[in-house]
């Protein structure tokens, strides 16, 4: 059974003896004990209230800690996702750049082949023109030679005509 300060103050001793205790002294002592117990009870209530307040605060801090942990985990997960996405995007951009570079190389090679064909065709045309010019020169030589021979024969004929005309 718990004693309260009020229980101590109201306590009555049943047995009285001739040489018993001084009632005033007992009462005085009981009052002191009662006051002390009251002080202890008040201190205990304060401490209980403080423990309750600290438990609430601790619970709040634990909740915050849990929230922070969850937030940290989510941030780490998001960070990893961002890294993965950035890596995937960079790989995709790299592949696109490689494809574009391959297309440019193919286009350049195709253009180079076209230019080579054009050069070969121009060389053939040059040969044809040169052959045409050489043929024309040969024809002109032949013509000049024929004209020279014709002039020489004409001169011979005119010489003979002059001798025959007297």
Secondary structure, 3 states (H helix, E strand, C coil): CCCCHHHHHHCCCCCCCCCCCCHHHHHHHHHHHHHHHHHHHHHHHHHHHHHHHHHHHHHHHHHHHHHHHHHHHHHHHHHHHHHHHHHHHHHHHHHHHHHHHHHHHHHHHHHHHHHHHHHHHHHHHHHHHHHHHHHHHHHHHHHHHHHHHHHHHHHHHHHHHHHHCC
